[in-house]
Amino acid sequence: MKSLKYEEVLRNEYRGLGEARRLIVRFLEQVYNEKRLHSALGYRPPVEFEQALLARKQAAQTMRAENLNAQSCDKPAAGTAARAESKAPLTGKLSKRPDSTRSGL
């Protein structure tokens, strides 16, 4: 990672390996991930990008739940239409087919 090399390592003189590790971890956590802009993330720091991504995911889940709820409220319960039709009074005459149209009887 070129930015780590040029922004941290080459600018400091470390007293030992332990100090180098500690300061590099600090750089990665406090500068690289929180402040430094990344072109691959739309010139935003990773922390800001992840927060925006999480907010978009939560908004999408909320919209999906609202859509499912709205759909379940709009649809009649299963079999409701069939029950309503069976309770409707019958009107008109029932026609009888002539015997000549019946097959095999």
Backbone torsions as a table, in degrees:
resi	resn	phi	psi	omega
1	MET	NA	113.0	-172.8
2	LYS	-64.1	-38.6	-177.7
3	SER	-65.4	-35.2	176.7
4	LEU	-62.4	-44.3	-179.0
5	LYS	-62.9	-49.6	-174.0
6	TYR	-82.9	-31.3	-176.6
7	GLU	-90.5	-19.7	-177.7
8	GLU	-124.2	-60.6	-170.1
9	VAL	-64.4	-50.5	-176.2
10	LEU	-72.7	-15.9	-179.6
11	ARG	-90.1	-8.3	-175.1
12	ASN	-124.9	154.0	170.0
13	GLU	-115.2	115.4	-177.4
14	TYR	-90.4	145.0	179.4
15	ARG	-79.1	-21.7	-179.8
16	GLY	-170.0	177.5	-178.7
17	LEU	-64.0	-39.9	179.5
18	GLY	-61.0	-44.7	178.8
19	GLU	-66.6	-39.0	178.5
20	ALA	-60.8	-47.1	179.0
21	ARG	-61.2	-46.4	-177.8
22	ARG	-61.6	-45.7	-178.0
23	LEU	-72.7	-31.5	176.5
24	ILE	-69.3	-41.6	176.1
25	VAL	-61.4	-43.4	178.2
26	ARG	-60.1	-44.0	178.7
27	PHE	-59.8	-46.6	-178.7
28	LEU	-63.1	-44.0	-176.7
29	GLU	-75.1	-43.4	-172.1
30	GLN	-93.0	-30.2	-176.6
31	VAL	-105.5	-58.5	-171.9
32	TYR	-64.1	-44.1	-176.5
33	ASN	-87.1	-25.2	-174.2
34	GLU	-106.1	-31.1	-172.7
35	LYS	-116.3	-38.8	-172.6
36	ARG	-69.7	133.3	179.3
37	LEU	-80.1	139.6	-178.6
38	HIS	-118.0	125.0	-178.3
39	SER	-63.3	-35.1	-179.6
40	ALA	-67.7	-17.0	-179.1
41	LEU	-108.2	24.7	179.8
42	GLY	72.8	34.0	-179.6
43	TYR	56.5	45.2	174.2
44	ARG	-126.1	154.1	174.0
45	PRO	-68.4	151.9	180.0
46	PRO	-55.5	-39.0	-179.2
47	VAL	-61.5	-45.8	179.5
48	GLU	-65.4	-40.7	178.8
49	PHE	-61.5	-45.4	180.0
50	GLU	-64.7	-38.1	178.0
51	GLN	-65.0	-42.2	178.4
52	ALA	-65.1	-40.2	178.3
53	LEU	-63.0	-44.2	178.6
54	LEU	-63.0	-42.1	178.7
55	ALA	-62.7	-40.5	178.4
56	ARG	-65.5	-40.7	178.7
57	LYS	-63.1	-44.0	-179.8
58	GLN	-65.2	-39.5	178.4
59	ALA	-64.6	-40.1	178.8
60	ALA	-65.4	-41.4	178.3
61	GLN	-64.0	-40.9	178.9
62	THR	-63.7	-43.8	179.6
63	MET	-64.1	-41.1	177.8
64	ARG	-61.2	-44.1	179.8
65	ALA	-64.0	-41.5	178.6
66	GLU	-65.4	-40.2	178.5
67	ASN	-64.8	-42.8	177.9
68	LEU	-63.4	-41.0	179.0
69	ASN	-64.5	-42.7	-179.9
70	ALA	-65.6	-39.3	179.4
71	GLN	-65.7	-40.5	-178.9
72	SER	-70.0	-27.3	177.5
73	CYS	-77.6	-29.6	-177.9
74	ASP	-78.9	-30.0	-175.6
75	LYS	-85.4	137.5	173.2
76	PRO	-71.4	156.9	179.7
77	ALA	-62.0	151.9	-177.4
78	ALA	-59.5	130.3	178.5
79	GLY	85.3	-3.9	-178.3
80	THR	-63.3	-45.8	-178.9
81	ALA	-64.5	-40.9	179.9
82	ALA	-64.8	-39.9	178.8
83	ARG	-66.2	-39.6	180.0
84	ALA	-65.3	-38.9	179.1
85	GLU	-67.9	-37.4	-177.8
86	SER	-70.9	-23.0	179.5
87	LYS	-90.0	-9.4	-179.8
88	ALA	-70.9	142.4	-179.8
89	PRO	-70.1	148.3	178.0
90	LEU	-84.8	135.1	177.2
91	THR	-128.4	158.3	179.1
92	GLY	85.0	172.5	-177.9
93	LYS	-95.0	146.1	172.9
94	LEU	-86.2	131.6	-179.3
95	SER	-93.9	143.9	178.0
96	LYS	-103.9	133.7	177.3
97	ARG	-78.2	142.0	176.5
98	PRO	-66.4	153.9	-177.8
99	ASP	-59.2	-28.0	-176.4
100	SER	-69.6	-20.8	-179.5
101	THR	-89.0	-13.0	179.2
102	ARG	-78.0	132.0	-178.8
103	SER	-98.3	131.7	173.9
104	GLY	74.6	13.9	178.2
105	LEU	-111.0	NA	NA
